[in-house]
Amino acid sequence: MKTMSYGDALASAMLSALEDNENTVIFGQGADDFKGVFGTTLGLPEKFGKHRVQDTPLSEDAMTGICVGAALNGLKPIHIHIRADFLFLALNQILNMAAKYKYMFGGHYDVPIFIRAVIGRSWGQGAQHSQSPQSLLAHFPGLKVIMPATSQSILESYKYAINDYSGPVISLEHRLLYDVKFDVEESQLRKGSDALKSYFVRSGTDVTIVATSIMVLEAIRAAKYLENYGISCEIIDLHSPTDIDEELILNSLNKTGRIVVADTSWVSFGVSAEISRIICQKGFGLLKKPLVSLGMVATPCPTAKALEDLYYPNQGQFVEEILQLVDKKDIPIPTEKSMADVYKKFKGPF
């Protein structure tokens, strides 16, 4: 076992991708500058040449089109967006071309594009630089979406998605996680398509928590707080909204009878809604209490930190919702205000 930060795992995955396949190329705004997309591509242009690690113009639609063409002609492009919101400018190429190409041409063509995009809050970036579009992207057949919550998850899923999977994959990376350090067990890395599936993080008996991305870590913090009061939470990392392990979730719900779904985006029409659909269709009788959804407030994200702290769910909200599920009213609620104060203190842009 070794310790590796989320950002270092991303850098390791990018290095391995270029070493493993000479046809892999990396495109991204700032991929070859002194910050190297938040440190994940530093040194790669010097090691592999700028023909394989390239900066891109502010033209997401055109650059994604170039990636589609490159993938159709034998390359394995990795396209990095420093904000997931910038993907919106390329949705025609992603959803109408890359996701549908293999189906429309009878399976004769593969489009092995791997897209990295950064989600989540930071220093008050407001409504247009902080969105999490996983439910939108996962809605379209032909497109894989992953949301790694740990360094180990990155090493597992990136290797499979880049080297072995033949279709388009989008990975949504939470910026608050970049500096967080995790234990990595290289001998226990999941292989093949298993690397995309949901998995158990923690066993419990009272409440099931299904979470995405950084909300997995928030679920762990809430669970550790509640175990001091005799409440046991089982946690499942959903990991991929397009590869949900329904049996895993239903078996856990059968044990606990109560479930919280915690996502990094809005609740309406999102991951929580999809988990609710699965439970209503296949496990409605397992519920002892109605499902609880946690996510962003249903407004565009505010810029002011005081409002931003109210906009995102925190540990206190997590704990409060779980206490209501288990009918406990005499346990104190944590007063912590902001995830950003726990995971990363931002001092300025980028």
C-alpha positions in Angstrom: 0.0 0.0 0.0 1.1 3.5 -0.7 -0.3 7.0 -0.3 -1.1 9.0 -3.4 -3.0 12.3 -3.9 -5.9 12.4 -6.3 -3.9 14.8 -8.5 -0.8 12.6 -8.5 -3.0 9.6 -9.5 -4.3 11.6 -12.5 -0.7 12.5 -13.4 0.3 8.9 -13.2 -2.7 7.8 -15.3 -1.7 10.4 -18.0 1.9 9.2 -18.0 0.9 5.6 -18.2 -1.5 6.3 -21.1 1.2 7.8 -23.2 3.7 5.1 -22.3 1.3 2.2 -22.9 0.2 3.3 -26.4 2.1 5.3 -28.9 -1.2 6.3 -30.5 -2.4 8.1 -27.4 -2.4 11.9 -27.6 -3.5 14.5 -25.1 -5.3 17.8 -26.0 -6.3 20.4 -23.5 -6.3 24.1 -22.6 -3.0 24.6 -20.8 -1.9 21.0 -21.2 1.6 22.1 -22.1 1.9 25.3 -19.9 3.7 25.7 -16.5 0.6 24.6 -14.6 -0.1 21.6 -16.8 -3.9 21.3 -16.2 -3.5 21.6 -12.4 -0.3 19.5 -12.4 -1.6 16.4 -14.2 0.3 16.9 -17.5 3.5 18.5 -16.1 6.6 17.2 -17.9 4.7 15.2 -20.5 5.3 17.6 -23.5 9.1 17.4 -22.7 9.1 13.7 -22.4 6.8 12.7 -25.3 6.9 15.8 -27.5 4.4 18.5 -28.2 2.9 16.5 -31.1 1.5 14.2 -28.4 0.7 16.7 -25.6 -0.9 19.9 -27.1 -2.5 23.1 -25.9 -5.8 23.9 -27.6 -7.5 27.1 -28.7 -10.8 28.2 -27.0 -12.8 26.3 -29.5 -14.3 23.2 -27.8 -16.6 22.2 -30.5 -13.9 22.2 -33.2 -11.3 20.5 -30.9 -13.8 17.7 -30.0 -14.5 17.3 -33.7 -10.8 16.9 -34.3 -10.7 14.3 -31.5 -13.6 12.4 -33.2 -11.7 12.4 -36.5 -8.5 11.3 -34.8 -10.2 8.4 -33.0 -11.8 7.2 -36.2 -8.3 7.1 -37.8 -6.6 5.0 -35.1 -5.5 7.5 -32.5 -6.6 7.4 -28.8 -7.2 11.1 -27.9 -7.5 12.3 -24.4 -9.3 15.7 -24.3 -9.1 17.7 -21.1 -11.5 20.5 -20.1 -10.5 22.6 -17.1 -14.2 23.2 -16.5 -16.9 20.7 -17.2 -19.1 23.7 -18.2 -17.0 24.0 -21.3 -18.3 20.7 -22.5 -21.6 22.3 -23.3 -19.9 24.0 -26.3 -19.0 20.5 -27.6 -22.3 18.6 -27.0 -23.1 18.1 -30.7 -19.7 16.4 -31.2 -20.0 14.3 -28.0 -23.7 13.3 -28.1 -24.6 13.4 -31.8 -21.3 12.1 -33.2 -19.0 10.2 -30.7 -21.8 8.5 -28.7 -23.8 7.4 -31.8 -21.2 6.7 -34.4 -20.7 3.0 -33.7 -24.5 2.4 -33.7 -25.2 4.4 -36.8 -22.5 2.6 -38.9 -23.4 -1.0 -37.8 -20.5 -1.4 -35.4 -17.8 -0.9 -38.1 -16.3 2.2 -36.4 -15.1 2.8 -32.8 -14.6 6.3 -31.3 -12.2 5.7 -28.4 -12.2 9.3 -27.0 -11.4 9.8 -23.3 -12.6 13.2 -22.0 -11.5 14.6 -18.6 -13.5 17.5 -17.2 -13.3 19.2 -13.8 -16.4 19.8 -11.7 -17.3 21.4 -8.4 -16.7 24.5 -6.3 -13.6 26.4 -5.6 -13.0 30.1 -5.0 -16.4 31.5 -5.9 -16.6 30.8 -9.6 -20.4 31.2 -9.8 -23.0 29.8 -12.1 -21.0 29.1 -15.3 -17.9 27.3 -13.9 -19.2 24.9 -11.2 -21.8 22.6 -12.7 -21.9 18.8 -12.7 -23.5 17.5 -15.9 -23.3 13.8 -15.2 -27.1 13.1 -15.5 -27.3 15.0 -18.7 -24.4 13.1 -20.2 -25.4 9.7 -18.8 -28.9 10.0 -20.4 -27.4 9.3 -23.9 -26.7 5.7 -24.9 -23.2 5.1 -26.2 -21.5 7.3 -23.8 -19.8 6.1 -20.5 -19.6 8.6 -17.6 -17.4 8.0 -14.5 -16.9 10.1 -11.4 -13.8 8.8 -9.5 -13.8 9.6 -5.8 -10.4 8.2 -4.9 -6.9 7.8 -6.3 -7.4 4.1 -6.5 -10.5 4.6 -8.5 -8.6 6.7 -11.0 -5.8 4.2 -11.5 -8.4 1.4 -12.0 -10.9 3.1 -14.3 -8.6 5.3 -16.4 -6.4 2.3 -17.4 -9.4 0.4 -18.6 -11.2 3.3 -20.2 -8.1 4.6 -22.1 -6.4 1.3 -23.1 -9.2 -1.2 -23.5 -12.6 0.4 -23.9 -13.4 1.2 -27.5 -16.1 3.9 -27.1 -16.3 7.5 -25.7 -15.8 8.0 -21.9 -16.2 11.2 -19.9 -14.6 11.4 -16.5 -15.8 14.1 -14.1 -13.0 15.0 -11.6 -13.9 17.1 -8.5 -11.5 20.0 -8.0 -11.7 19.8 -4.2 -10.2 16.3 -4.4 -7.0 17.1 -6.2 -4.9 17.6 -3.1 -6.6 14.9 -1.0 -4.3 11.9 -0.3 -5.6 8.4 -0.4 -4.2 4.9 0.4 -3.7 2.9 -2.8 -3.4 -0.9 -2.9 -1.9 -1.6 -6.3 -2.3 -5.4 -5.8 -6.1 -4.8 -5.4 -6.8 -2.7 -8.5 -10.0 -3.8 -10.2 -9.5 -5.0 -13.7 -11.4 -4.7 -17.0 -15.0 -3.5 -17.0 -15.3 -4.1 -13.3 -13.3 -0.9 -12.8 -16.4 1.1 -13.9 -18.9 -0.5 -11.6 -20.4 0.6 -8.3 -18.6 -0.8 -5.2 -18.9 -1.0 -1.4 -16.9 1.6 0.6 -18.2 0.7 4.1 -20.5 -1.8 5.6 -23.4 -0.9 7.8 -26.8 -1.9 9.1 -29.1 1.1 9.6 -28.9 3.3 6.5 -27.6 2.9 2.9 -25.8 5.8 1.4 -25.3 5.9 -2.4 -22.9 8.7 -3.3 -21.0 10.2 -6.2 -17.5 11.8 -6.4 -16.7 13.9 -3.3 -20.0 13.1 -1.7 -18.5 9.6 -1.1 -16.0 11.3 1.3 -18.8 13.4 2.8 -20.7 10.2 3.4 -17.7 8.7 5.1 -17.3 11.7 7.4 -21.0 11.6 8.3 -20.9 7.9 9.0 -17.9 8.3 11.2 -19.6 11.0 13.2 -22.8 8.9 13.6 -21.1 5.8 14.6 -20.2 7.6 17.9 -23.9 7.5 18.6 -24.5 3.9 17.6 -25.8 4.6 14.0 -24.3 2.3 11.3 -24.2 3.6 7.7 -23.4 1.4 4.7 -21.8 3.4 1.8 -21.8 2.6 -1.9 -19.7 4.6 -4.3 -21.9 4.8 -7.4 -18.7 5.6 -9.4 -20.4 5.4 -12.9 -23.9 6.8 -13.5 -23.9 4.7 -16.7 -22.8 1.4 -15.0 -25.0 1.3 -11.9 -24.8 -2.0 -10.0 -28.5 -2.3 -9.2 -28.2 -5.6 -7.4 -25.6 -4.1 -5.1 -27.9 -1.2 -4.1 -31.0 -3.3 -3.7 -29.2 -5.9 -1.6 -28.0 -3.1 0.7 -31.4 -1.6 0.9 -32.9 -5.0 1.7 -30.6 -5.0 4.8 -31.1 -1.4 5.9 -34.5 -0.4 4.6 -33.4 3.3 4.4 -31.4 5.1 1.7 -29.8 8.4 1.1 -28.6 9.4 -2.4 -25.9 12.1 -2.3 -24.9 13.7 -5.6 -22.7 16.6 -6.7 -25.4 18.2 -8.8 -29.1 19.1 -8.6 -31.6 16.6 -7.3 -34.3 17.1 -10.0 -33.9 14.8 -13.1 -30.5 13.6 -11.8 -28.7 10.7 -10.3 -31.0 10.7 -7.3 -34.0 10.5 -9.6 -32.5 7.5 -11.4 -31.8 5.6 -8.2 -35.3 6.4 -7.1 -36.6 4.9 -10.4 -34.6 1.7 -9.9 -35.9 1.3 -6.4 -39.5 2.1 -7.3 -39.4 -0.5 -10.1 -37.4 -3.3 -8.4 -37.3 -2.7 -4.7 -40.2 -0.5 -3.5 -41.3 -2.9 -0.8 -37.8 -2.8 0.7 -38.2 0.8 1.9 -39.0 1.5 5.6 -38.8 5.2 5.0 -39.0 7.4 1.8 -35.7 7.8 -0.1 -33.8 11.0 0.8 -31.9 13.0 -1.9 -29.0 15.4 -1.2 -27.6 17.8 -3.8 -27.2 21.4 -4.7 -29.9 23.9 -4.1 -32.1 24.3 -7.2 -30.7 27.6 -8.4 -27.6 28.6 -10.4 -24.5 28.6 -8.1 -23.9 31.9 -6.3 -20.5 33.5 -6.3 -20.3 34.9 -2.8 -18.8 32.4 -0.4 -21.4 32.9 2.3 -24.1 31.9 -0.2 -22.0 29.2 -1.8 -21.7 27.6 1.6 -25.5 27.4 1.8 -25.7 26.2 -1.8 -23.8 22.9 -1.4 -24.8 20.2 1.1 -22.5 19.9 4.1 -21.8 17.4 6.8 -24.5 18.9 9.0 -27.2 18.4 6.4 -26.0 14.9 5.8 -26.2 13.9 9.4 -29.6 15.7 9.9 -31.2 13.7 7.1 -29.8 10.4 8.3 -31.1 11.1 11.9 -34.6 11.7 10.5 -34.4 8.4 8.7 -33.5 6.5 11.9 -35.9 8.6 14.1 -33.2 10.0 16.3 -33.8 13.5 17.6 -31.4 13.9 20.6 -28.1 13.8 18.7 -26.3 17.1 18.0 -25.8 18.3 14.4 -22.3 19.2 13.3 -22.0 23.0 12.8 -19.4 22.9 10.0 -20.2 25.3 7.2 -18.2 24.5 4.1 -16.7 21.5 2.3 -14.1 23.9 0.8 -12.8 24.6 4.4 -12.3 20.8 4.9 -10.7 19.7 1.6 -8.9 22.7 0.2 -8.4 26.4 0.9 -8.5 28.4 -2.3 -6.4 31.5 -2.5 -7.3 32.7 -6.0 -8.1 31.8 -9.6 -7.3 28.3 -10.8 
